[in-house]
């Protein structure tokens, strides 16, 4: 395979995981690749930089400049790069195509795709669907926004039976031909309002996941969300609904301790027990319901779905039990980077909660978390740039303190807890004011818990 000679000079914006893999892949196709990253060289991953040097890919660092896009045939943007920055607007004026890494890789992929989006739960559902398919002996690629970019699959030349992708709104902003065989929208709540002009723009971005679907494809939505209940897919695309409770017309739900799936094509319902499931919380029951429906649509047998539900241990930093000390359980849900996700974590707990929240706000306020906290959260510790806004939101509702760092927050939370309580890190904010990412934030929480346990 060779790269289109008409687009041989390629500029990749962003040297994160998707940008670096896109650069490697495009270079292997014979493209003349350059990379531009707004960070300084010392802030970049040294291993990635060595790879770029080995492949002869120049790296330009520092603030983006209009001159970077001149004499370029194609620009590939990483999801973290806003499309309205001046340099990309200049590229548009010059008529230079701008495409996302996932969209470009899709054009080289022949495997059917299951694409999962939503404000919350998409990493868990993507991974669980992949586990269900794997249990059935299917050859499966699992990736996308989850950690392994689609360009890795494109570069490999492999053709698995399914590619299961987590897809973010930022990735959907740059799709043009992306067409999943099965698209999934788990939920839509206000998020990333620091990047989108309003909630409606964010919703429109999510809806792009099924825009190119056509006859024979499927759309799976959580119709407990009124926005998703009203969605109308393109002609010929079958829409399937899921939720917690069952009612006529809903194809998947939870009833009497079992997930029930029944489509119009099924003579009998499919039932999956969650008695041995390792995922905890009501929101994870919802995630299992969605995953089972998708796996069923993909032709996976019931025993394989059941084995995956029983064996799947969840993902790091998503309601992960990181320790117990003095009868107090410590849960890391650092991936709860918006108020709705944090609210789901709180609602799913069956213990009194000492909440640790805060970080860099993303717009949209903290209303869902405040509502969920009523009767569930007995005290809180707030950190980061948003601690004053969180303090204002919770004023008069529960006792709270503020902390300067994660270590102090964990110690204050532990001091407020009694046996039977849970200390829950559910930040409701991004991590970028204090940490590199949500992973580093979760690791800092777990390390502080371990220090307290060892004292």
Secondary structure, 3 states (H helix, E strand, C coil): CCCCHHHCEEEEECCCHHHHHHHHHHHHCCCEEEEEECCCHHHCCHHHHHHHHHCCCEEEECCCCHHHHCCCCEEEECCCCCCCCHHHHHHHHCCCEEEEHHHHHHCCCCCCEEEEECCCCHHHHHHHHHHHHHHCCCCEEEEECCCCCHHHHHHHCCCCCEEEEECCHHHHCCCCCCCCCEEEECCCCCCCCCCCCCHHHHHHHHHHHHCCCCCCCEEEEECCCHHHHCCCCCCCCEEEEECCCCCCCCCEEEECCEEEECCCCCCCCEEEECCCCCCCCHHHHHHHHHHHHHHHHCCCCHHHHHHHHHHCCCCCCCCEEEEEECCEEEEECCCCCCHHHHHHHHHHCCCCEEEEEECECCCCCCHHHHHHHCCCEEEEEEECCCHHHHHHHHCCCCEEEECCCHHHHHHHHHHHCCCCCEEEECCCCECCCCCCCHHHHHHHHHHHHHHHHHC
